[in-house]
Amino acid sequence: MSPEEWTYLVVLLISIPIGFLFKKAGPGLKRWGAAAVGLGLTLFTCGPHTLHSLITILGTWALIQAQPCSCHALALAWTFSYLLFFRALSLLGLPTPTPFTNAVQLLLTLKLVSLASEVQDLHLAQRKEMASGLSKGPTLGLLPDVPSLMETLSYSYCYVGILTGPFFRYRTYLDWLEQPFPEAVPSLRPLLRRAWPAPLFGLLFLLSSHLFPLEAVREDAFYARPLPARLFYMIPVFFAFRMRFYVAWIAAECGCIAAGFGAYPVAAKARAGGGPTLQCPPPSSPEKAASLEYDYETIRNIDCYGTDFCVRVRDGMRYWNMTVQWWLAQYIYKSAPARSYVLRSAWTMLLSAYWHGLHPGYYLSFLTIPLCLAAEGRLESALRGRLSPGGQKAWDWVHWFLKMRAYDYMCMGFVLLSLGDTLRYWASIYFCIHFLALAVLGLGLALGGGSPSRRKATSQATSLAPEKLREE
């Protein structure tokens, strides 16, 4: 593990006892105490580069104040433009930010765009109310008022997820501050249930990354190995990649659970990132609060079993980085300049790659996903329904195997980063996934398979599917 990874791990681990301290605190202490801890962590890890996050926050707040009716698009343009400047600092001869500054900036971009969208929704709801002359009750997910500058700063620097996520909306943050009877919300038992596989995943990460180091792929000697060895190598690399993020995201979720952050009654049917989808009246007494069953789906960022054992490429996106997937679906996919599911997914993947960084490997990997989506959708539509139950089971096993190999293949671009290293590895295995996806797509088209967009009403919902978006 690198020094940066150790620092991330320490921050994640200390967030757990800090969470227990804040859980039963009042709204004021929660707001300003959590912000003070988060700002302290930011200053410690980012130093003077903390200024970038402050500029981003002030710019977004100014846009919200100036144009509340259209601040979502303006905030998206502003934060994404600042990301470009932020990543071009070394080219401009300015000090290069630390990796921690980049992590803070990534999560902050998501939070500020979401905040602007929530303010815009509030403004539009108020205009409709004034036009109709009718006063409506509280609307699910709607903010009570526009946050002040200090409230925006407290949300932005809240220590919860400041370096690693999960992403959460301002509404979720407010619900935590105003949580009725927080002592009735369970923390310890849900935390232990969530945390138990993390040590195993950590050991598997250390073992796999030691036996199959990524740096070997950058050496000339690697390409003298036989083709089966080169093909196999991407499997343990992606395995180590998954184990690393499983540990980080489970630990981040445990920090939230310790603080009772993102806890809602099960009856509210909360979604990762978005929060409750059904109105659930707050309990009126500690006894009623204690009788409720709670979950932490709002801040759930990874479904390890779903990621490893789901059948389709599109389902793999649903279970990975779940709160960010919700953000992409809500704020990027929905407004994509296309109607086709595959083209909308391509637009979303393009902006997701940009959000991650400017390394060519991100774009090569993310823009391979739409091709895989189109291929699996066409062939599945053309053939799977014609098979017997046994044939469909065999189909799913083959589909799962190919899905995992596709993610192995795309992971290599994500971790190698550079154009030369990524293309060199893919060329050494003859761009097998690209050619396979093209062949499958051609076969599906020849057999008359329907497009994913035409099957959306009957196919399983995903984080990027329009039917999931309509649940909002």
C-alpha positions as CSV (number, residue, x, y, z in Angstrom):
1,M,0.0,0.0,0.0
2,S,1.2,3.5,-0.8
3,P,1.4,6.3,1.8
4,E,-1.7,7.9,0.3
5,E,-3.6,4.6,0.7
6,W,-2.6,4.4,4.3
7,T,-3.8,7.9,4.9
8,Y,-7.1,7.2,3.3
9,L,-7.5,4.1,5.5
10,V,-6.6,6.1,8.7
11,V,-9.2,8.8,7.8
12,L,-11.8,6.1,7.2
13,L,-11.1,4.3,10.4
14,I,-11.1,7.4,12.6
15,S,-14.4,8.5,11.1
16,I,-16.1,5.5,12.8
17,P,-15.5,6.6,16.5
18,I,-16.1,10.2,15.5
19,G,-19.5,9.1,14.1
20,F,-20.5,7.6,17.4
21,L,-19.6,10.9,19.1
22,F,-21.8,13.0,16.8
23,K,-24.7,10.6,16.6
24,K,-26.6,11.9,19.6
25,A,-25.5,15.5,19.3
26,G,-27.9,18.4,18.6
27,P,-28.3,19.9,15.2
28,G,-25.9,22.8,15.9
29,L,-23.1,20.6,17.2
30,K,-23.6,18.2,14.3
31,R,-23.5,20.9,11.7
32,W,-20.6,22.9,12.9
33,G,-18.7,20.1,14.6
34,A,-18.9,17.8,11.5
35,A,-17.8,20.8,9.3
36,A,-14.9,21.6,11.6
37,V,-13.7,18.0,11.5
38,G,-14.1,17.9,7.7
39,L,-12.3,21.2,7.2
40,G,-9.5,20.0,9.5
41,L,-9.1,16.8,7.5
42,T,-9.1,18.8,4.3
43,L,-6.4,21.2,5.6
44,F,-4.3,18.3,6.9
45,T,-4.4,16.3,3.6
46,C,-4.6,19.2,1.1
47,G,-2.8,22.1,2.8
48,P,-3.0,25.3,0.8
49,H,-4.7,23.5,-2.1
50,T,-7.9,23.6,0.1
51,L,-8.3,27.0,-1.7
52,H,-9.6,25.1,-4.7
53,S,-12.6,23.6,-2.8
54,L,-13.4,27.0,-1.3
55,I,-13.4,28.8,-4.7
56,T,-15.7,26.0,-6.1
57,I,-18.1,26.4,-3.2
58,L,-18.2,30.2,-3.4
59,G,-18.7,30.2,-7.2
60,T,-21.6,27.7,-6.9
61,W,-23.2,29.7,-4.1
62,A,-23.0,32.9,-6.1
63,L,-24.7,31.2,-9.0
64,I,-27.5,29.8,-6.8
65,Q,-28.1,33.3,-5.4
66,A,-28.0,35.0,-8.8
67,Q,-30.1,32.5,-10.9
68,P,-32.0,30.1,-8.6
69,C,-34.4,29.1,-11.4
70,S,-31.6,27.8,-13.7
71,C,-28.7,27.2,-11.2
72,H,-28.5,23.5,-11.8
73,A,-27.1,23.8,-15.4
74,L,-24.9,26.8,-14.3
75,A,-23.5,24.9,-11.4
76,L,-22.8,21.8,-13.6
77,A,-21.0,24.0,-16.1
78,W,-19.1,25.9,-13.4
79,T,-17.9,22.9,-11.4
80,F,-17.0,20.8,-14.5
81,S,-15.1,23.8,-16.0
82,Y,-13.2,24.3,-12.7
83,L,-12.3,20.6,-12.8
84,L,-10.6,21.3,-16.2
85,F,-8.6,24.2,-14.8
86,F,-7.8,22.2,-11.6
87,R,-6.3,19.4,-13.7
88,A,-4.4,21.7,-16.0
89,L,-2.5,23.5,-13.1
90,S,0.8,21.7,-13.9
91,L,0.5,22.8,-17.5
92,L,0.0,26.4,-16.4
93,G,3.1,26.3,-14.2
94,L,1.1,26.3,-11.0
95,P,1.6,23.9,-8.0
96,T,0.1,20.5,-8.7
97,P,-2.6,19.5,-6.1
98,T,-2.2,16.5,-3.9
99,P,-4.2,13.3,-4.7
100,F,-6.3,14.1,-1.6
101,T,-7.3,17.5,-3.1
102,N,-8.4,15.7,-6.2
103,A,-10.6,13.4,-4.1
104,V,-12.2,16.3,-2.2
105,Q,-12.8,18.1,-5.5
106,L,-14.5,15.1,-7.1
107,L,-17.0,14.6,-4.2
108,L,-17.5,18.3,-3.9
109,T,-18.5,18.6,-7.5
110,L,-21.2,16.0,-7.0
111,K,-22.5,17.7,-3.9
112,L,-22.6,21.2,-5.3
113,V,-24.4,20.2,-8.5
114,S,-26.9,18.2,-6.5
115,L,-27.4,21.2,-4.1
116,A,-28.0,23.6,-7.0
117,S,-30.6,21.1,-8.5
118,E,-32.4,20.9,-5.1
119,V,-32.5,24.7,-4.9
120,Q,-33.8,24.9,-8.4
121,D,-36.5,22.4,-7.6
122,L,-37.5,24.4,-4.5
123,H,-37.6,27.7,-6.5
124,L,-39.8,26.1,-9.2
125,A,-42.1,24.6,-6.6
126,Q,-42.5,28.0,-4.9
127,R,-43.3,29.6,-8.2
128,K,-46.0,27.0,-9.0
129,E,-47.4,27.5,-5.5
130,M,-47.6,31.2,-6.0
131,A,-49.2,30.9,-9.4
132,S,-51.9,28.5,-8.1
133,G,-52.5,30.3,-4.9
134,L,-52.6,27.0,-3.0
135,S,-50.3,26.2,-0.1
136,K,-49.1,22.6,-0.3
137,G,-47.8,20.4,2.4
138,P,-44.2,19.3,2.6
139,T,-43.1,17.6,-0.6
140,L,-40.9,14.5,-0.5
141,G,-37.2,15.5,-0.8
142,L,-37.8,19.2,-1.2
143,L,-35.7,21.6,0.8
144,P,-37.4,23.9,3.4
145,D,-35.4,27.0,2.2
146,V,-32.3,28.0,0.2
147,P,-29.2,27.3,2.3
148,S,-27.1,30.3,3.4
149,L,-23.4,30.6,2.6
150,M,-22.5,29.2,6.0
151,E,-24.9,26.3,5.6
152,T,-23.5,25.6,2.2
153,L,-20.0,25.5,3.6
154,S,-21.0,23.2,6.4
155,Y,-22.6,20.8,4.0
156,S,-19.5,20.9,1.7
157,Y,-17.0,20.3,4.4
158,C,-19.0,17.8,6.5
159,Y,-16.4,15.1,7.3
160,V,-18.8,12.3,6.2
161,G,-17.4,11.0,3.0
162,I,-15.3,14.0,2.3
163,L,-12.4,12.0,0.8
164,T,-14.1,8.7,-0.3
165,G,-17.8,9.2,-0.5
166,P,-20.5,8.1,-0.4
167,F,-22.2,11.0,-2.1
168,F,-25.3,12.3,-0.3
169,R,-27.8,15.1,-1.1
170,Y,-28.2,18.2,1.0
171,R,-31.7,16.9,1.9
172,T,-30.1,13.8,3.4
173,Y,-27.6,16.0,5.3
174,L,-30.5,18.1,6.7
175,D,-32.4,14.9,7.7
176,W,-29.3,13.8,9.7
177,L,-29.0,17.2,11.4
178,E,-32.7,17.2,12.4
179,Q,-33.0,13.4,13.0
180,P,-35.7,12.9,15.7
181,F,-34.6,10.7,18.6
182,P,-31.2,9.7,17.2
183,E,-30.6,7.5,20.2
184,A,-33.3,5.1,18.9
185,V,-31.6,4.7,15.5
186,P,-29.4,1.5,15.6
187,S,-25.8,1.9,14.7
188,L,-23.6,-0.8,16.3
189,R,-25.3,-3.9,15.0
190,P,-25.8,-2.6,11.4
191,L,-22.1,-1.5,11.5
192,L,-20.9,-4.9,12.5
193,R,-23.0,-6.6,9.9
194,R,-21.6,-4.3,7.3
195,A,-18.0,-4.4,8.4
196,W,-17.4,-8.1,8.9
197,P,-16.2,-8.9,5.3
198,A,-13.8,-5.9,5.1
199,P,-10.8,-7.6,6.8
200,L,-11.1,-10.6,4.4
201,F,-11.3,-8.3,1.4
202,G,-8.3,-6.4,2.7
203,L,-6.2,-9.6,3.0
204,L,-7.3,-10.7,-0.5
205,F,-6.3,-7.3,-1.9
206,L,-2.8,-7.4,-0.3
207,L,-2.3,-11.0,-1.5
208,S,-3.5,-10.5,-5.1
209,S,-1.7,-7.2,-5.6
210,H,1.5,-8.8,-4.3
211,L,1.3,-11.8,-6.5
212,F,0.1,-9.9,-9.6
213,P,1.5,-6.4,-9.4
214,L,0.2,-3.9,-11.9
215,E,3.6,-2.6,-12.7
216,A,4.5,-5.9,-14.4
217,V,2.2,-5.0,-17.2
218,R,4.3,-1.9,-18.0
219,E,7.5,-4.0,-18.4
220,D,8.7,-5.3,-21.8
221,A,9.3,-8.8,-20.2
222,F,5.5,-9.1,-19.7
223,Y,4.8,-9.1,-23.4
224,A,7.2,-12.0,-23.9
225,R,4.8,-14.2,-21.9
226,P,2.4,-16.6,-23.8
227,L,-1.0,-15.2,-24.8
228,P,-2.9,-17.2,-22.2
229,A,-0.7,-15.7,-19.4
230,R,-1.4,-12.2,-20.8
231,L,-5.1,-12.9,-21.0
232,F,-5.2,-14.3,-17.5
233,Y,-3.3,-11.4,-15.9
234,M,-6.2,-8.9,-16.2
235,I,-8.4,-11.2,-14.0
236,P,-6.3,-10.8,-10.8
237,V,-5.7,-7.1,-11.6
238,F,-9.4,-6.5,-11.6
239,F,-9.8,-8.7,-8.5
240,A,-7.3,-6.6,-6.6
241,F,-9.0,-3.4,-7.9
242,R,-12.4,-4.6,-6.6
243,M,-11.1,-5.8,-3.2
244,R,-9.4,-2.4,-2.7
245,F,-12.6,-0.5,-3.3
246,Y,-14.7,-2.9,-1.4
247,V,-12.6,-2.2,1.7
248,A,-12.7,1.6,1.2
249,W,-16.4,1.9,0.5
250,I,-17.5,-0.5,3.3
251,A,-15.3,1.5,5.8
252,A,-16.9,4.7,4.5
253,E,-20.4,3.3,4.9
254,C,-19.4,2.2,8.5
255,G,-18.5,5.8,9.3
256,C,-21.9,6.9,8.2
257,I,-23.7,4.1,10.1
258,A,-21.8,5.0,13.3
259,A,-23.2,8.5,13.1
260,G,-26.7,7.4,12.1
261,F,-26.1,9.3,8.9
262,G,-28.5,8.3,6.1
263,A,-30.7,6.1,8.4
264,Y,-34.4,6.1,7.3
265,P,-37.3,3.8,8.2
266,V,-37.5,0.8,5.9
267,A,-41.0,1.9,5.0
268,A,-39.5,5.0,3.3
269,K,-37.9,2.7,0.6
270,A,-34.7,4.8,0.4
271,R,-32.4,4.5,-2.6
272,A,-28.7,4.8,-2.7
273,G,-27.8,8.4,-3.2
274,G,-31.4,9.7,-3.6
275,G,-32.8,8.9,-0.2
276,P,-36.5,8.1,0.6
277,T,-38.9,7.4,-2.3
278,L,-42.0,7.3,0.0
279,Q,-43.2,9.9,2.5
280,C,-42.7,8.6,6.0
281,P,-43.9,10.7,9.0
282,P,-41.3,11.2,11.7
283,P,-41.9,9.4,14.9
284,S,-43.5,11.4,17.7
285,S,-41.9,9.7,20.6
286,P,-38.7,7.8,21.5
287,E,-40.9,4.6,21.9
288,K,-42.3,5.0,18.4
289,A,-38.8,5.7,17.0
290,A,-37.4,2.6,18.7
291,S,-40.2,0.4,17.3
292,L,-39.3,1.4,13.7
293,E,-37.0,-0.7,11.5
294,Y,-34.3,1.3,9.9
295,D,-31.9,0.8,7.0
296,Y,-28.9,2.7,5.5
297,E,-29.7,2.2,1.8
298,T,-29.3,5.9,1.2
299,I,-25.5,5.8,1.8
300,R,-24.9,2.3,0.5
301,N,-22.1,2.6,-2.1
302,I,-21.3,-1.0,-3.0
303,D,-23.1,-4.3,-3.3
304,C,-20.2,-6.7,-3.4
305,Y,-22.2,-9.8,-4.2
306,G,-24.2,-8.0,-6.9
307,T,-21.0,-6.7,-8.4
308,D,-19.4,-10.1,-8.6
309,F,-22.4,-12.3,-9.5
310,C,-24.8,-10.2,-11.5
311,V,-25.2,-11.4,-15.0
312,R,-25.3,-8.3,-17.2
313,V,-22.8,-5.5,-17.8
314,R,-25.6,-3.0,-17.2
315,D,-26.3,-4.6,-13.8
316,G,-22.7,-4.4,-12.9
317,M,-22.9,-0.6,-13.2
318,R,-25.9,-0.6,-10.9
319,Y,-24.1,-2.3,-8.0
320,W,-20.8,-0.4,-8.3
321,N,-20.3,3.1,-6.7
322,M,-24.0,3.2,-6.2
323,T,-24.5,6.7,-4.9
324,V,-22.4,8.1,-7.8
325,Q,-24.4,6.0,-10.2
326,W,-27.6,7.6,-8.9
327,W,-26.0,11.0,-9.4
328,L,-25.0,10.2,-13.0
329,A,-28.5,8.9,-13.7
330,Q,-30.3,11.9,-12.2
331,Y,-28.1,14.7,-13.4
332,I,-26.4,13.5,-16.6
333,Y,-28.3,10.6,-18.1
334,K,-31.7,12.3,-17.8
335,S,-30.5,15.4,-19.7
336,A,-28.4,13.6,-22.3
337,P,-28.8,15.0,-25.8
338,A,-30.1,11.8,-27.2
339,R,-33.1,9.4,-26.7
340,S,-31.4,6.1,-27.4
341,Y,-30.5,4.1,-24.3
342,V,-27.0,3.3,-25.7
343,L,-26.3,6.9,-26.8
344,R,-27.5,8.2,-23.5
345,S,-25.2,5.7,-21.7
346,A,-22.3,6.8,-24.0
347,W,-22.9,10.4,-23.1
348,T,-23.1,9.5,-19.4
349,M,-19.9,7.4,-19.6
350,L,-18.1,10.2,-21.4
351,L,-18.9,12.7,-18.6
352,S,-18.1,10.1,-16.0
353,A,-14.7,9.6,-17.5
354,Y,-14.1,13.4,-17.5
355,W,-15.2,13.6,-13.9
356,H,-12.6,10.9,-13.0
357,G,-9.8,12.7,-14.8
358,L,-8.1,13.5,-18.1
359,H,-6.1,10.2,-18.4
360,P,-6.9,8.5,-21.7
361,G,-7.3,5.2,-20.0
362,Y,-10.5,6.4,-18.4
363,Y,-12.1,7.3,-21.7
364,L,-11.0,4.1,-23.4
365,S,-12.5,2.1,-20.6
366,F,-15.8,4.0,-20.0
367,L,-16.5,4.4,-23.7
368,T,-16.2,0.6,-24.2
369,I,-19.2,0.2,-21.9
370,P,-21.8,1.4,-24.4
371,L,-20.6,-1.0,-27.0
372,C,-20.9,-3.9,-24.5
373,L,-24.4,-2.7,-23.5
374,A,-25.5,-2.6,-27.1
375,A,-24.1,-6.0,-27.8
376,E,-25.5,-7.8,-24.8
377,G,-28.9,-6.1,-25.3
378,R,-29.3,-7.0,-28.9
379,L,-28.2,-10.6,-28.6
380,E,-30.2,-11.2,-25.4
381,S,-33.3,-9.8,-27.0
382,A,-32.8,-12.0,-30.1
383,L,-32.0,-15.4,-28.4
384,R,-32.5,-15.7,-24.7
385,G,-36.3,-15.8,-24.8
386,R,-36.3,-18.6,-27.3
387,L,-34.4,-20.9,-25.0
388,S,-35.7,-23.5,-22.6
389,P,-35.4,-22.9,-18.8
390,G,-32.2,-25.0,-18.8
391,G,-30.9,-23.2,-21.8
392,Q,-31.6,-19.8,-20.2
393,K,-29.7,-20.9,-17.1
394,A,-26.7,-22.0,-19.3
395,W,-27.0,-18.7,-21.2
396,D,-26.8,-16.7,-17.9
397,W,-23.7,-18.6,-16.8
398,V,-21.9,-17.8,-20.1
399,H,-23.2,-14.2,-20.0
400,W,-21.9,-13.8,-16.5
401,F,-18.5,-15.2,-17.5
402,L,-18.2,-12.8,-20.4
403,K,-19.4,-9.9,-18.3
404,M,-16.6,-10.4,-15.9
405,R,-14.1,-10.7,-18.7
406,A,-15.4,-7.4,-20.1
407,Y,-14.9,-5.7,-16.8
408,D,-11.4,-7.2,-16.4
409,Y,-10.6,-5.8,-19.8
410,M,-11.9,-2.3,-19.1
411,C,-10.3,-2.2,-15.7
412,M,-6.9,-2.4,-17.4
413,G,-7.5,1.0,-19.0
414,F,-8.7,2.4,-15.7
415,V,-5.6,1.4,-13.8
416,L,-2.9,1.8,-16.5
417,L,-4.3,5.3,-17.3
418,S,-1.9,6.2,-20.2
419,L,-2.9,5.8,-23.8
420,G,0.3,3.9,-24.7
421,D,0.1,1.4,-21.8
422,T,-3.6,0.7,-22.3
423,L,-3.4,0.1,-26.0
424,R,-0.2,-1.9,-25.7
425,Y,-1.9,-4.3,-23.3
426,W,-5.2,-4.5,-25.3
427,A,-3.2,-5.0,-28.5
428,S,-1.3,-7.9,-26.8
429,I,-4.6,-9.7,-26.3
430,Y,-5.8,-8.6,-29.8
431,F,-8.5,-6.3,-28.5
432,C,-10.5,-9.4,-27.9
433,I,-13.4,-7.8,-26.0
434,H,-13.9,-5.1,-28.6
435,F,-14.0,-7.6,-31.4
436,L,-16.2,-10.0,-29.4
437,A,-18.7,-7.2,-28.6
438,L,-18.8,-6.2,-32.3
439,A,-19.4,-9.8,-33.3
440,V,-22.1,-10.2,-30.8
441,L,-23.7,-6.9,-31.8
442,G,-23.6,-8.0,-35.4
443,L,-25.2,-11.4,-34.6
444,G,-27.9,-9.7,-32.5
445,L,-28.7,-7.3,-35.3
446,A,-28.8,-10.1,-37.9
447,L,-31.2,-12.1,-35.7
448,G,-33.5,-9.1,-35.2
449,G,-32.7,-8.3,-31.6
450,G,-34.5,-5.2,-30.2
451,S,-32.7,-2.2,-28.9
452,P,-32.4,-1.8,-25.1
453,S,-34.5,1.4,-25.2
454,R,-37.5,-0.6,-26.6
455,R,-37.1,-3.3,-23.9
456,K,-36.9,-0.9,-21.0
457,A,-40.4,-1.5,-19.9
458,T,-39.8,-5.2,-19.3
459,S,-36.1,-5.5,-18.6
460,Q,-34.7,-5.3,-15.1
461,A,-34.2,-1.8,-13.9
462,T,-30.7,-0.4,-13.7
463,S,-29.1,2.7,-12.2
464,L,-29.1,4.3,-15.7
465,A,-32.5,3.0,-16.9
466,P,-35.3,5.6,-17.5
467,E,-37.8,3.7,-15.4
468,K,-35.6,4.0,-12.4
469,L,-35.4,7.7,-13.0
470,R,-39.2,8.0,-13.0
471,E,-39.3,6.7,-9.5
472,E,-37.8,10.0,-8.4
